[in-house]
Amino acid sequence: MGKCYFCGREIDGSEKIYRSSLCPDCGIDLKICYNCKFYAPGYQWDCREAISEPVRDKNSANFCDFFSFAGQGGKNTNQEKQKARSVFEKLFNDEQ
């Protein structure tokens, strides 16, 4: 099980995700960079795979052959990032 990046709806990642697949709750495309396990901001073209050209619109369906549904869910991911940053700052910025 994974989650839609935008609304957090649980999606069965074992089923094939097609370019035309939509989230049943928010209706947004599922085959997008933000839902891909290879999406990685900071890498070349924000992808861990060796893609031949950048995907400009990362929140619209695309034809990428490397797509693999990761489905972490944007809301949860952002909360986890903020928590990790907070722990990091407490660890390295503590003036005790």
Sequence and secondary structure as in RCSB ss.txt:
>XXXX:A:sequence
MGKCYFCGREIDGSEKIYRSSLCPDCGIDLKICYNCKFYAPGYQWDCREAISEPVRDKNSANFCDFFSFAGQGGK
NTNQEKQKARSVFEKLFNDEQ
>XXXX:A:secstr
 EE TTT  EE TTS   TT B TTT  BSSSGGGBTTB TTSGGGBSS  SS  S TTS    TT  B  B HH
HHHHHHHHHHHHHHHHHH   
